[in-house]
């Protein structure tokens, strides 16, 4: 069980780091995205150590604060707004 848990966590972090590197490279129009691997990896390492120093603080941040700051806006507010913008833009393009 622990081997599967650690392996799954490793692959999850690897995929998220890869997505962050590719997304940042596309955002800033950098041709070689591999140049961003170490800086973004170091930023993630630094942020993970500064956000919570122990497990209790990690649970408080993740279940209490982060739920209202990240999950609700990113899952309930922003997607309907983007859908509305897409409908309005698509409607405008079809009229022309």
N, CA, C and O atoms as a CHARMM CRD file, in Angstrom:
* protein
*
  384
    1    1 UNK  N      0.82500  -1.19900   0.00000 PROA 1      0.00000
    2    1 UNK  CA     0.00000   0.00000   0.00000 PROA 1      0.00000
    3    1 UNK  C      0.86600   1.25900   0.00000 PROA 1      0.00000
    4    1 UNK  O      0.60600   2.19600  -0.75500 PROA 1      0.00000
    5    2 UNK  N      1.88400   1.27700   0.83800 PROA 2      0.00000
    6    2 UNK  CA     2.74400   2.46500   0.92100 PROA 2      0.00000
    7    2 UNK  C      3.53700   2.67400  -0.36700 PROA 2      0.00000
    8    2 UNK  O      3.74200   3.81200  -0.78700 PROA 2      0.00000
    9    3 UNK  N      3.97800   1.60200  -0.98700 PROA 3      0.00000
   10    3 UNK  CA     4.71500   1.73300  -2.25100 PROA 3      0.00000
   11    3 UNK  C      3.79900   2.32400  -3.32300 PROA 3      0.00000
   12    3 UNK  O      4.21400   3.19600  -4.08600 PROA 3      0.00000
   13    4 UNK  N      2.55600   1.84900  -3.37800 PROA 4      0.00000
   14    4 UNK  CA     1.60400   2.39600  -4.35800 PROA 4      0.00000
   15    4 UNK  C      1.30200   3.85200  -4.05700 PROA 4      0.00000
   16    4 UNK  O      1.17500   4.65900  -4.97800 PROA 4      0.00000
   17    5 UNK  N      1.18500   4.20300  -2.78000 PROA 5      0.00000
   18    5 UNK  CA     0.90000   5.58000  -2.39800 PROA 5      0.00000
   19    5 UNK  C      2.05100   6.51200  -2.77700 PROA 5      0.00000
   20    5 UNK  O      1.81900   7.59100  -3.32300 PROA 5      0.00000
   21    6 UNK  N      3.27100   6.11100  -2.49700 PROA 6      0.00000
   22    6 UNK  CA     4.43500   6.93400  -2.83600 PROA 6      0.00000
   23    6 UNK  C      4.61000   7.03400  -4.34400 PROA 6      0.00000
   24    6 UNK  O      4.90700   8.10900  -4.86600 PROA 6      0.00000
   25    7 UNK  N      4.42800   5.91600  -5.04900 PROA 7      0.00000
   26    7 UNK  CA     4.56200   5.92400  -6.50800 PROA 7      0.00000
   27    7 UNK  C      3.49000   6.80200  -7.14800 PROA 7      0.00000
   28    7 UNK  O      3.78100   7.57500  -8.06100 PROA 7      0.00000
   29    8 UNK  N      2.26100   6.68700  -6.67500 PROA 8      0.00000
   30    8 UNK  CA     1.18800   7.52600  -7.20100 PROA 8      0.00000
   31    8 UNK  C      1.43900   9.00000  -6.92900 PROA 8      0.00000
   32    8 UNK  O      1.19700   9.83800  -7.79800 PROA 8      0.00000
   33    9 UNK  N      1.92100   9.32900  -5.73300 PROA 9      0.00000
   34    9 UNK  CA     2.26000  10.71900  -5.41300 PROA 9      0.00000
   35    9 UNK  C      3.36800  11.24700  -6.29500 PROA 9      0.00000
   36    9 UNK  O      3.32100  12.39500  -6.73700 PROA 9      0.00000
   37   10 UNK  N      4.37200  10.41400  -6.55600 PROA 10     0.00000
   38   10 UNK  CA     5.47700  10.82600  -7.42400 PROA 10     0.00000
   39   10 UNK  C      4.98600  11.14300  -8.82900 PROA 10     0.00000
   40   10 UNK  O      5.35300  12.16800  -9.40500 PROA 10     0.00000
   41   11 UNK  N      4.15500  10.26100  -9.38100 PROA 11     0.00000
   42   11 UNK  CA     3.65900  10.50500 -10.73500 PROA 11     0.00000
   43   11 UNK  C      2.73000  11.71300 -10.79100 PROA 11     0.00000
   44   11 UNK  O      2.74200  12.46200 -11.76800 PROA 11     0.00000
   45   12 UNK  N      1.92900  11.90600  -9.75300 PROA 12     0.00000
   46   12 UNK  CA     1.04600  13.06700  -9.71700 PROA 12     0.00000
   47   12 UNK  C      1.85400  14.35600  -9.69300 PROA 12     0.00000
   48   12 UNK  O      1.55500  15.28800 -10.44000 PROA 12     0.00000
   49   13 UNK  N      2.86300  14.41900  -8.85200 PROA 13     0.00000
   50   13 UNK  CA     3.71400  15.60900  -8.77500 PROA 13     0.00000
   51   13 UNK  C      4.47100  15.81000 -10.07800 PROA 13     0.00000
   52   13 UNK  O      4.64000  16.94200 -10.53100 PROA 13     0.00000
   53   14 UNK  N      4.92800  14.71700 -10.68300 PROA 14     0.00000
   54   14 UNK  CA     5.66400  14.82700 -11.95200 PROA 14     0.00000
   55   14 UNK  C      4.78600  15.39800 -13.05500 PROA 14     0.00000
   56   14 UNK  O      5.22600  16.26400 -13.81100 PROA 14     0.00000
   57   15 UNK  N      3.55300  14.92400 -13.15400 PROA 15     0.00000
   58   15 UNK  CA     2.64200  15.41500 -14.19300 PROA 15     0.00000
   59   15 UNK  C      2.29600  16.88200 -13.95300 PROA 15     0.00000
   60   15 UNK  O      2.24900  17.66600 -14.90100 PROA 15     0.00000
   61   16 UNK  N      2.05500  17.25900 -12.70400 PROA 16     0.00000
   62   16 UNK  CA     1.74400  18.65700 -12.40200 PROA 16     0.00000
   63   16 UNK  C      2.93700  19.57800 -12.66000 PROA 16     0.00000
   64   16 UNK  O      2.76100  20.69500 -13.14700 PROA 16     0.00000
   65   17 UNK  N      4.14300  19.12100 -12.33800 PROA 17     0.00000
   66   17 UNK  CA     5.34300  19.91700 -12.63500 PROA 17     0.00000
   67   17 UNK  C      5.52500  20.06400 -14.13700 PROA 17     0.00000
   68   17 UNK  O      5.84600  21.15000 -14.62100 PROA 17     0.00000
   69   18 UNK  N      5.32300  18.98400 -14.87600 PROA 18     0.00000
   70   18 UNK  CA     5.43400  19.04300 -16.33600 PROA 18     0.00000
   71   18 UNK  C      4.41800  20.03300 -16.92400 PROA 18     0.00000
   72   18 UNK  O      4.75000  20.82000 -17.81000 PROA 18     0.00000
   73   19 UNK  N      3.18600  19.98400 -16.42400 PROA 19     0.00000
   74   19 UNK  CA     2.15700  20.90400 -16.90600 PROA 19     0.00000
   75   19 UNK  C      2.51200  22.34600 -16.57300 PROA 19     0.00000
   76   19 UNK  O      2.27800  23.24300 -17.38300 PROA 19     0.00000
   77   20 UNK  N      3.07600  22.58000 -15.39200 PROA 20     0.00000
   78   20 UNK  CA     3.47200  23.93900 -15.01700 PROA 20     0.00000
   79   20 UNK  C      4.60100  24.44200 -15.91100 PROA 20     0.00000
   80   20 UNK  O      4.60000  25.60400 -16.31800 PROA 20     0.00000
   81   21 UNK  N      5.54700  23.58500 -16.21300 PROA 21     0.00000
   82   21 UNK  CA     6.67700  23.98600 -17.07100 PROA 21     0.00000
   83   21 UNK  C      6.19600  24.27200 -18.48400 PROA 21     0.00000
   84   21 UNK  O      6.56200  25.29600 -19.06100 PROA 21     0.00000
   85   22 UNK  N      5.38800  23.39300 -19.04700 PROA 22     0.00000
   86   22 UNK  CA     4.89400  23.58700 -20.41000 PROA 22     0.00000
   87   22 UNK  C      3.98700  24.82000 -20.47900 PROA 22     0.00000
   88   22 UNK  O      4.08300  25.61100 -21.41700 PROA 22     0.00000
   89   23 UNK  N      3.11700  24.98000 -19.49500 PROA 23     0.00000
   90   23 UNK  CA     2.22600  26.13600 -19.47900 PROA 23     0.00000
   91   23 UNK  C      2.97900  27.44400 -19.35500 PROA 23     0.00000
   92   23 UNK  O      2.64000  28.41900 -20.02700 PROA 23     0.00000
   93   24 UNK  N      4.00000  27.48300 -18.50300 PROA 24     0.00000
   94   24 UNK  CA     4.79500  28.70200 -18.34700 PROA 24     0.00000
   95   24 UNK  C      5.58800  28.99700 -19.61500 PROA 24     0.00000
   96   24 UNK  O      5.71500  30.15400 -20.01700 PROA 24     0.00000
   97   25 UNK  N      6.11800  27.95800 -20.24000 PROA 25     0.00000
   98   25 UNK  CA     6.85700  28.16200 -21.48600 PROA 25     0.00000
   99   25 UNK  C      5.94600  28.70100 -22.58600 PROA 25     0.00000
  100   25 UNK  O      6.35000  29.57500 -23.35400 PROA 25     0.00000
  101   26 UNK  N      4.73500  28.19300 -22.66400 PROA 26     0.00000
  102   26 UNK  CA     3.78900  28.70700 -23.66100 PROA 26     0.00000
  103   26 UNK  C      3.34500  30.12500 -23.34100 PROA 26     0.00000
  104   26 UNK  O      3.18000  30.94900 -24.24000 PROA 26     0.00000
  105   27 UNK  N      3.15100  30.40700 -22.06100 PROA 27     0.00000
  106   27 UNK  CA     2.69300  31.72600 -21.65300 PROA 27     0.00000
  107   27 UNK  C      3.71800  32.80700 -21.98100 PROA 27     0.00000
  108   27 UNK  O      3.36100  33.87900 -22.47200 PROA 27     0.00000
  109   28 UNK  N      4.98600  32.52600 -21.71200 PROA 28     0.00000
  110   28 UNK  CA     6.04500  33.50300 -21.94200 PROA 28     0.00000
  111   28 UNK  C      6.77300  33.29200 -23.26400 PROA 28     0.00000
  112   28 UNK  O      7.78700  33.93900 -23.52400 PROA 28     0.00000
  113   29 UNK  N      6.26500  32.39400 -24.09700 PROA 29     0.00000
  114   29 UNK  CA     6.81800  32.11700 -25.42900 PROA 29     0.00000
  115   29 UNK  C      8.30900  31.76900 -25.38700 PROA 29     0.00000
  116   29 UNK  O      9.12100  32.33100 -26.12200 PROA 29     0.00000
  117   30 UNK  N      8.63900  30.82800 -24.50400 PROA 30     0.00000
  118   30 UNK  CA    10.00600  30.33000 -24.39300 PROA 30     0.00000
  119   30 UNK  C     10.09300  29.05100 -25.21000 PROA 30     0.00000
  120   30 UNK  O      9.29900  28.13200 -25.01000 PROA 30     0.00000
  121   31 UNK  N     11.05200  28.98200 -26.13000 PROA 31     0.00000
  122   31 UNK  CA    11.13100  27.83900 -27.04400 PROA 31     0.00000
  123   31 UNK  C     11.60100  26.57100 -26.34900 PROA 31     0.00000
  124   31 UNK  O     11.08000  25.49000 -26.62400 PROA 31     0.00000
  125   32 UNK  N     12.56700  26.68200 -25.46100 PROA 32     0.00000
  126   32 UNK  CA    13.08000  25.50400 -24.75800 PROA 32     0.00000
  127   32 UNK  C     12.47200  25.45200 -23.35900 PROA 32     0.00000
  128   32 UNK  O     12.92900  26.13700 -22.44400 PROA 32     0.00000
  129   33 UNK  N     11.44900  24.64100 -23.21000 PROA 33     0.00000
  130   33 UNK  CA    10.76400  24.57900 -21.91900 PROA 33     0.00000
  131   33 UNK  C     11.60000  23.86700 -20.85300 PROA 33     0.00000
  132   33 UNK  O     11.33200  24.01400 -19.66000 PROA 33     0.00000
  133   34 UNK  N     12.59300  23.10700 -21.26300 PROA 34     0.00000
  134   34 UNK  CA    13.41500  22.39400 -20.28000 PROA 34     0.00000
  135   34 UNK  C     14.26200  23.36400 -19.44900 PROA 34     0.00000
  136   34 UNK  O     14.73200  23.00400 -18.37000 PROA 34     0.00000
  137   35 UNK  N     14.45500  24.57100 -19.93700 PROA 35     0.00000
  138   35 UNK  CA    15.21400  25.56500 -19.17000 PROA 35     0.00000
  139   35 UNK  C     14.44000  26.02600 -17.93400 PROA 35     0.00000
  140   35 UNK  O     15.03200  26.56800 -17.00100 PROA 35     0.00000
  141   36 UNK  N     13.13900  25.81800 -17.92200 PROA 36     0.00000
  142   36 UNK  CA    12.30900  26.24900 -16.79800 PROA 36     0.00000
  143   36 UNK  C     12.12700  25.16400 -15.73600 PROA 36     0.00000
  144   36 UNK  O     11.54300  25.43200 -14.68600 PROA 36     0.00000
  145   37 UNK  N     12.60900  23.95300 -15.98200 PROA 37     0.00000
  146   37 UNK  CA    12.37000  22.85200 -15.05100 PROA 37     0.00000
  147   37 UNK  C     12.96500  23.12000 -13.67600 PROA 37     0.00000
  148   37 UNK  O     12.27500  22.97700 -12.66700 PROA 37     0.00000
  149   38 UNK  N     14.22300  23.50200 -13.62300 PROA 38     0.00000
  150   38 UNK  CA    14.86100  23.74000 -12.32300 PROA 38     0.00000
  151   38 UNK  C     14.30600  24.96200 -11.59900 PROA 38     0.00000
  152   38 UNK  O     14.03400  24.86800 -10.40200 PROA 38     0.00000
  153   39 UNK  N     14.12400  26.10100 -12.26300 PROA 39     0.00000
  154   39 UNK  CA    13.56200  27.23800 -11.52600 PROA 39     0.00000
  155   39 UNK  C     12.15700  26.97800 -10.97400 PROA 39     0.00000
  156   39 UNK  O     11.86500  27.34000  -9.83400 PROA 39     0.00000
  157   40 UNK  N     11.29400  26.35600 -11.76900 PROA 40     0.00000
  158   40 UNK  CA     9.94300  26.07300 -11.28200 PROA 40     0.00000
  159   40 UNK  C      9.98200  24.99900 -10.20300 PROA 40     0.00000
  160   40 UNK  O      9.23400  25.08100  -9.22900 PROA 40     0.00000
  161   41 UNK  N     10.83100  24.00400 -10.35700 PROA 41     0.00000
  162   41 UNK  CA    10.98000  22.98000  -9.32100 PROA 41     0.00000
  163   41 UNK  C     11.46500  23.56900  -8.01100 PROA 41     0.00000
  164   41 UNK  O     10.98200  23.19000  -6.94400 PROA 41     0.00000
  165   42 UNK  N     12.41700  24.49600  -8.07700 PROA 42     0.00000
  166   42 UNK  CA    12.89500  25.14700  -6.85300 PROA 42     0.00000
  167   42 UNK  C     11.82600  26.04100  -6.23400 PROA 42     0.00000
  168   42 UNK  O     11.72000  26.13200  -5.01100 PROA 42     0.00000
  169   43 UNK  N     11.03600  26.70000  -7.07600 PROA 43     0.00000
  170   43 UNK  CA     9.94400  27.51900  -6.54000 PROA 43     0.00000
  171   43 UNK  C      8.91100  26.64900  -5.82700 PROA 43     0.00000
  172   43 UNK  O      8.41800  27.02300  -4.76400 PROA 43     0.00000
  173   44 UNK  N      8.58300  25.50300  -6.39600 PROA 44     0.00000
  174   44 UNK  CA     7.63500  24.58900  -5.76800 PROA 44     0.00000
  175   44 UNK  C      8.19000  24.05700  -4.45500 PROA 44     0.00000
  176   44 UNK  O      7.46200  23.95900  -3.46800 PROA 44     0.00000
  177   45 UNK  N      9.47600  23.71200  -4.43700 PROA 45     0.00000
  178   45 UNK  CA    10.10800  23.23100  -3.21100 PROA 45     0.00000
  179   45 UNK  C     10.07800  24.29300  -2.12500 PROA 45     0.00000
  180   45 UNK  O      9.73700  23.99800  -0.97900 PROA 45     0.00000
  181   46 UNK  N     10.42900  25.52100  -2.47100 PROA 46     0.00000
  182   46 UNK  CA    10.43100  26.61100  -1.50300 PROA 46     0.00000
  183   46 UNK  C      9.02100  26.89900  -0.99400 PROA 46     0.00000
  184   46 UNK  O      8.81500  27.08100   0.20500 PROA 46     0.00000
  185   47 UNK  N      8.05200  26.94000  -1.90900 PROA 47     0.00000
  186   47 UNK  CA     6.67300  27.20900  -1.50900 PROA 47     0.00000
  187   47 UNK  C      6.12100  26.10300  -0.61100 PROA 47     0.00000
  188   47 UNK  O      5.38900  26.38600   0.33800 PROA 47     0.00000
  189   48 UNK  N      6.46500  24.84800  -0.90200 PROA 48     0.00000
  190   48 UNK  CA     5.94900  23.75300  -0.08200 PROA 48     0.00000
  191   48 UNK  C      6.51900  23.79500   1.33000 PROA 48     0.00000
  192   48 UNK  O      5.85500  23.37100   2.27600 PROA 48     0.00000
  193   49 UNK  N      7.72600  24.29400   1.48200 PROA 49     0.00000
  194   49 UNK  CA     8.30700  24.38400   2.82400 PROA 49     0.00000
  195   49 UNK  C      7.81100  25.60400   3.58300 PROA 49     0.00000
  196   49 UNK  O      7.75200  25.57600   4.81300 PROA 49     0.00000
  197   50 UNK  N      7.45500  26.67100   2.88400 PROA 50     0.00000
  198   50 UNK  CA     7.02700  27.87400   3.58600 PROA 50     0.00000
  199   50 UNK  C      5.52800  27.90200   3.87800 PROA 50     0.00000
  200   50 UNK  O      5.10700  28.57000   4.82200 PROA 50     0.00000
  201   51 UNK  N      4.72000  27.20200   3.10500 PROA 51     0.00000
  202   51 UNK  CA     3.27700  27.23300   3.32200 PROA 51     0.00000
  203   51 UNK  C      2.91000  26.57700   4.64000 PROA 51     0.00000
  204   51 UNK  O      2.12500  27.13400   5.40600 PROA 51     0.00000
  205   52 UNK  N      3.45800  25.41300   4.91800 PROA 52     0.00000
  206   52 UNK  CA     3.16000  24.75500   6.19000 PROA 52     0.00000
  207   52 UNK  C      4.40900  24.03700   6.67300 PROA 52     0.00000
  208   52 UNK  O      5.09500  23.35700   5.91000 PROA 52     0.00000
  209   53 UNK  N      4.68300  24.20400   7.95100 PROA 53     0.00000
  210   53 UNK  CA     5.90200  23.62200   8.50000 PROA 53     0.00000
  211   53 UNK  C      5.67300  22.26000   9.14700 PROA 53     0.00000
  212   53 UNK  O      6.62800  21.50800   9.34200 PROA 53     0.00000
  213   54 UNK  N      4.42000  21.92500   9.48500 PROA 54     0.00000
  214   54 UNK  CA     4.13800  20.61200  10.04700 PROA 54     0.00000
  215   54 UNK  C      2.79800  20.11000   9.53200 PROA 54     0.00000
  216   54 UNK  O      2.10800  20.81200   8.79300 PROA 54     0.00000
  217   55 UNK  N      2.43100  18.88900   9.92500 PROA 55     0.00000
  218   55 UNK  CA     1.23500  18.25200   9.37800 PROA 55     0.00000
  219   55 UNK  C     -0.04100  18.93400   9.84400 PROA 55     0.00000
  220   55 UNK  O     -0.98500  19.05300   9.06300 PROA 55     0.00000
  221   56 UNK  N     -0.10000  19.37700  11.07100 PROA 56     0.00000
  222   56 UNK  CA    -1.28900  20.05700  11.57100 PROA 56     0.00000
  223   56 UNK  C     -1.54300  21.36500  10.81700 PROA 56     0.00000
  224   56 UNK  O     -2.68000  21.68100  10.46800 PROA 56     0.00000
  225   57 UNK  N     -0.49400  22.09800  10.57900 PROA 57     0.00000
  226   57 UNK  CA    -0.63500  23.34300   9.81600 PROA 57     0.00000
  227   57 UNK  C     -1.04300  23.04200   8.37400 PROA 57     0.00000
  228   57 UNK  O     -1.82100  23.78400   7.77400 PROA 57     0.00000
  229   58 UNK  N     -0.51900  21.95900   7.83000 PROA 58     0.00000
  230   58 UNK  CA    -0.87600  21.53400   6.47500 PROA 58     0.00000
  231   58 UNK  C     -2.37500  21.23000   6.38800 PROA 58     0.00000
  232   58 UNK  O     -3.03400  21.64100   5.43300 PROA 58     0.00000
  233   59 UNK  N     -2.91400  20.51400   7.37500 PROA 59     0.00000
  234   59 UNK  CA    -4.33900  20.20700   7.37900 PROA 59     0.00000
  235   59 UNK  C     -5.18600  21.47200   7.53200 PROA 59     0.00000
  236   59 UNK  O     -6.21900  21.61100   6.87700 PROA 59     0.00000
  237   60 UNK  N     -4.75500  22.37800   8.38200 PROA 60     0.00000
  238   60 UNK  CA    -5.49900  23.62400   8.56700 PROA 60     0.00000
  239   60 UNK  C     -5.51800  24.44800   7.28500 PROA 60     0.00000
  240   60 UNK  O     -6.55800  24.97700   6.89200 PROA 60     0.00000
  241   61 UNK  N     -4.37000  24.55100   6.64200 PROA 61     0.00000
  242   61 UNK  CA    -4.29800  25.30500   5.37900 PROA 61     0.00000
  243   61 UNK  C     -5.14400  24.63700   4.29900 PROA 61     0.00000
  244   61 UNK  O     -5.90700  25.30600   3.60100 PROA 61     0.00000
  245   62 UNK  N     -5.00900  23.31500   4.16000 PROA 62     0.00000
  246   62 UNK  CA    -5.67800  22.60300   3.07300 PROA 62     0.00000
  247   62 UNK  C     -7.17400  22.49000   3.23300 PROA 62     0.00000
  248   62 UNK  O     -7.91300  22.63700   2.26000 PROA 62     0.00000
  249   63 UNK  N     -7.64000  22.23000   4.45000 PROA 63     0.00000
  250   63 UNK  CA    -9.07000  22.00400   4.65100 PROA 63     0.00000
  251   63 UNK  C     -9.82900  23.26600   5.01300 PROA 63     0.00000
  252   63 UNK  O    -11.01900  23.37700   4.71700 PROA 63     0.00000
  253   64 UNK  N     -9.16500  24.21600   5.64600 PROA 64     0.00000
  254   64 UNK  CA    -9.86600  25.40500   6.09400 PROA 64     0.00000
  255   64 UNK  C     -9.74000  26.57700   5.16200 PROA 64     0.00000
  256   64 UNK  O    -10.74300  27.08900   4.66500 PROA 64     0.00000
  257   65 UNK  N     -8.54900  27.00200   4.92300 PROA 65     0.00000
  258   65 UNK  CA    -8.31400  28.24300   4.18200 PROA 65     0.00000
  259   65 UNK  C     -8.37600  28.01900   2.67600 PROA 65     0.00000
  260   65 UNK  O     -9.05100  28.75400   1.95500 PROA 65     0.00000
  261   66 UNK  N     -7.67600  27.01200   2.21900 PROA 66     0.00000
  262   66 UNK  CA    -7.54400  26.79400   0.77900 PROA 66     0.00000
  263   66 UNK  C     -8.87800  26.44800   0.12000 PROA 66     0.00000
  264   66 UNK  O     -9.09200  26.75100  -1.05400 PROA 66     0.00000
  265   67 UNK  N     -9.75800  25.82500   0.86600 PROA 67     0.00000
  266   67 UNK  CA   -11.06200  25.46300   0.31700 PROA 67     0.00000
  267   67 UNK  C    -11.81000  26.70000  -0.16000 PROA 67     0.00000
  268   67 UNK  O    -12.40200  26.68900  -1.24000 PROA 67     0.00000
  269   68 UNK  N    -11.79000  27.74900   0.62400 PROA 68     0.00000
  270   68 UNK  CA   -12.54700  28.94900   0.27400 PROA 68     0.00000
  271   68 UNK  C    -11.79000  29.87000  -0.67300 PROA 68     0.00000
  272   68 UNK  O    -12.40100  30.61900  -1.43500 PROA 68     0.00000
  273   69 UNK  N    -10.46700  29.81500  -0.63000 PROA 69     0.00000
  274   69 UNK  CA    -9.66700  30.71600  -1.45800 PROA 69     0.00000
  275   69 UNK  C     -9.48600  30.16300  -2.86400 PROA 69     0.00000
  276   69 UNK  O     -9.51400  30.92300  -3.83200 PROA 69     0.00000
  277   70 UNK  N     -9.30100  28.85200  -2.99300 PROA 70     0.00000
  278   70 UNK  CA    -9.01000  28.27100  -4.30400 PROA 70     0.00000
  279   70 UNK  C    -10.15700  27.47000  -4.90100 PROA 70     0.00000
  280   70 UNK  O    -10.57500  27.73800  -6.02700 PROA 70     0.00000
  281   71 UNK  N    -10.66900  26.49700  -4.16600 PROA 71     0.00000
  282   71 UNK  CA   -11.58200  25.52600  -4.75700 PROA 71     0.00000
  283   71 UNK  C    -12.91900  26.13200  -5.15600 PROA 71     0.00000
  284   71 UNK  O    -13.42200  25.85200  -6.24400 PROA 71     0.00000
  285   72 UNK  N    -13.48800  26.94000  -4.31100 PROA 72     0.00000
  286   72 UNK  CA   -14.79700  27.51500  -4.64900 PROA 72     0.00000
  287   72 UNK  C    -14.69800  28.46400  -5.84100 PROA 72     0.00000
  288   72 UNK  O    -15.49800  28.33600  -6.76800 PROA 72     0.00000
  289   73 UNK  N    -13.75000  29.41600  -5.86300 PROA 73     0.00000
  290   73 UNK  CA   -13.67600  30.27300  -7.06600 PROA 73     0.00000
  291   73 UNK  C    -13.29100  29.50700  -8.32900 PROA 73     0.00000
  292   73 UNK  O    -13.84600  29.76300  -9.39800 PROA 73     0.00000
  293   74 UNK  N    -12.34600  28.57100  -8.22000 PROA 74     0.00000
  294   74 UNK  CA   -11.87400  27.87600  -9.41200 PROA 74     0.00000
  295   74 UNK  C    -12.84900  26.82800  -9.92400 PROA 74     0.00000
  296   74 UNK  O    -12.76200  26.43000 -11.08600 PROA 74     0.00000
  297   75 UNK  N    -13.77500  26.37100  -9.08800 PROA 75     0.00000
  298   75 UNK  CA   -14.70500  25.34700  -9.55800 PROA 75     0.00000
  299   75 UNK  C    -16.13600  25.84200  -9.69300 PROA 75     0.00000
  300   75 UNK  O    -16.92200  25.24000 -10.42500 PROA 75     0.00000
  301   76 UNK  N    -16.49700  26.92100  -9.00900 PROA 76     0.00000
  302   76 UNK  CA   -17.88900  27.35000  -9.05000 PROA 76     0.00000
  303   76 UNK  C    -18.09500  28.73400  -9.65100 PROA 76     0.00000
  304   76 UNK  O    -19.19500  29.03400 -10.11500 PROA 76     0.00000
  305   77 UNK  N    -17.09600  29.57100  -9.65800 PROA 77     0.00000
  306   77 UNK  CA   -17.28900  30.94600 -10.12900 PROA 77     0.00000
  307   77 UNK  C    -16.66200  31.16200 -11.50300 PROA 77     0.00000
  308   77 UNK  O    -17.33100  31.65100 -12.41400 PROA 77     0.00000
  309   78 UNK  N    -15.41900  30.81400 -11.66300 PROA 78     0.00000
  310   78 UNK  CA   -14.70500  31.09800 -12.91600 PROA 78     0.00000
  311   78 UNK  C    -15.22000  30.27800 -14.10000 PROA 78     0.00000
  312   78 UNK  O    -15.38700  30.86200 -15.17100 PROA 78     0.00000
  313   79 UNK  N    -15.48600  28.96100 -13.99400 PROA 79     0.00000
  314   79 UNK  CA   -15.98300  28.22400 -15.16400 PROA 79     0.00000
  315   79 UNK  C    -17.29300  28.76400 -15.74400 PROA 79     0.00000
  316   79 UNK  O    -17.39000  28.88500 -16.96500 PROA 79     0.00000
  317   80 UNK  N    -18.30400  29.09300 -14.93400 PROA 80     0.00000
  318   80 UNK  CA   -19.50300  29.68400 -15.56800 PROA 80     0.00000
  319   80 UNK  C    -19.22800  31.02300 -16.24200 PROA 80     0.00000
  320   80 UNK  O    -19.81600  31.32200 -17.28100 PROA 80     0.00000
  321   81 UNK  N    -18.35000  31.82500 -15.67000 PROA 81     0.00000
  322   81 UNK  CA   -18.00400  33.09300 -16.32200 PROA 81     0.00000
  323   81 UNK  C    -17.31100  32.86100 -17.65500 PROA 81     0.00000
  324   81 UNK  O    -17.60400  33.54800 -18.63300 PROA 81     0.00000
  325   82 UNK  N    -16.40100  31.90700 -17.70400 PROA 82     0.00000
  326   82 UNK  CA   -15.72300  31.58900 -18.96800 PROA 82     0.00000
  327   82 UNK  C    -16.69800  31.02100 -19.99200 PROA 82     0.00000
  328   82 UNK  O    -16.58800  31.31000 -21.18400 PROA 82     0.00000
  329   83 UNK  N    -17.64700  30.21900 -19.53300 PROA 83     0.00000
  330   83 UNK  CA   -18.66000  29.68400 -20.43900 PROA 83     0.00000
  331   83 UNK  C    -19.52000  30.80000 -21.01300 PROA 83     0.00000
  332   83 UNK  O    -19.84000  30.79100 -22.20100 PROA 83     0.00000
  333   84 UNK  N    -19.89100  31.75200 -20.18300 PROA 84     0.00000
  334   84 UNK  CA   -20.66700  32.89700 -20.64300 PROA 84     0.00000
  335   84 UNK  C    -19.88800  33.71700 -21.66700 PROA 84     0.00000
  336   84 UNK  O    -20.44100  34.12100 -22.69000 PROA 84     0.00000
  337   85 UNK  N    -18.61900  33.96200 -21.39800 PROA 85     0.00000
  338   85 UNK  CA   -17.77900  34.70100 -22.34600 PROA 85     0.00000
  339   85 UNK  C    -17.65900  33.93600 -23.66000 PROA 85     0.00000
  340   85 UNK  O    -17.71800  34.53900 -24.73200 PROA 85     0.00000
  341   86 UNK  N    -17.49200  32.61800 -23.59000 PROA 86     0.00000
  342   86 UNK  CA   -17.38200  31.81600 -24.81400 PROA 86     0.00000
  343   86 UNK  C    -18.67100  31.86100 -25.62200 PROA 86     0.00000
  344   86 UNK  O    -18.63000  31.97500 -26.84700 PROA 86     0.00000
  345   87 UNK  N    -19.82800  31.77200 -24.94200 PROA 87     0.00000
  346   87 UNK  CA   -21.10100  31.86900 -25.65500 PROA 87     0.00000
  347   87 UNK  C    -21.27200  33.22800 -26.31900 PROA 87     0.00000
  348   87 UNK  O    -21.69600  33.31100 -27.47200 PROA 87     0.00000
  349   88 UNK  N    -20.94500  34.28400 -25.59800 PROA 88     0.00000
  350   88 UNK  CA   -21.08800  35.63000 -26.16200 PROA 88     0.00000
  351   88 UNK  C    -20.14000  35.84200 -27.33500 PROA 88     0.00000
  352   88 UNK  O    -20.52100  36.44000 -28.34200 PROA 88     0.00000
  353   89 UNK  N    -18.92600  35.36100 -27.21400 PROA 89     0.00000
  354   89 UNK  CA   -17.95300  35.50600 -28.30600 PROA 89     0.00000
  355   89 UNK  C    -18.37100  34.67400 -29.51700 PROA 89     0.00000
  356   89 UNK  O    -18.24800  35.12400 -30.65600 PROA 89     0.00000
  357   90 UNK  N    -18.85800  33.48000 -29.27300 PROA 90     0.00000
  358   90 UNK  CA   -19.27800  32.60800 -30.36200 PROA 90     0.00000
  359   90 UNK  C    -20.51300  33.16600 -31.05200 PROA 90     0.00000
  360   90 UNK  O    -20.62900  33.08100 -32.27500 PROA 90     0.00000
  361   91 UNK  N    -21.43100  33.73200 -30.28800 PROA 91     0.00000
  362   91 UNK  CA   -22.62500  34.34900 -30.85900 PROA 91     0.00000
  363   91 UNK  C    -22.25600  35.55400 -31.71400 PROA 91     0.00000
  364   91 UNK  O    -22.84500  35.78400 -32.77100 PROA 91     0.00000
  365   92 UNK  N    -21.28400  36.31200 -31.24900 PROA 92     0.00000
  366   92 UNK  CA   -20.82800  37.50300 -31.98900 PROA 92     0.00000
  367   92 UNK  C    -20.15300  37.08000 -33.29600 PROA 92     0.00000
  368   92 UNK  O    -20.33700  37.73400 -34.32200 PROA 92     0.00000
  369   93 UNK  N    -19.38100  36.00200 -33.27100 PROA 93     0.00000
  370   93 UNK  CA   -18.71100  35.53600 -34.48800 PROA 93     0.00000
  371   93 UNK  C    -19.69400  34.98300 -35.49800 PROA 93     0.00000
  372   93 UNK  O    -19.48000  35.14600 -36.70000 PROA 93     0.00000
  373   94 UNK  N    -20.77500  34.32700 -35.05600 PROA 94     0.00000
  374   94 UNK  CA   -21.75300  33.77700 -35.96300 PROA 94     0.00000
  375   94 UNK  C    -22.57800  34.86700 -36.65500 PROA 94     0.00000
  376   94 UNK  O    -23.02500  34.67100 -37.78500 PROA 94     0.00000
  377   95 UNK  N    -22.78400  35.99600 -36.00200 PROA 95     0.00000
  378   95 UNK  CA   -23.54000  37.09000 -36.61500 PROA 95     0.00000
  379   95 UNK  C    -22.76500  37.73900 -37.73700 PROA 95     0.00000
  380   95 UNK  O    -23.35000  38.22900 -38.70300 PROA 95     0.00000
  381   96 UNK  N    -21.44100  37.74500 -37.61300 PROA 96     0.00000
  382   96 UNK  CA   -20.61200  38.38600 -38.64300 PROA 96     0.00000
  383   96 UNK  C    -20.41900  37.41300 -39.76600 PROA 96     0.00000
  384   96 UNK  O    -19.75100  37.73100 -40.75000 PROA 96     0.00000
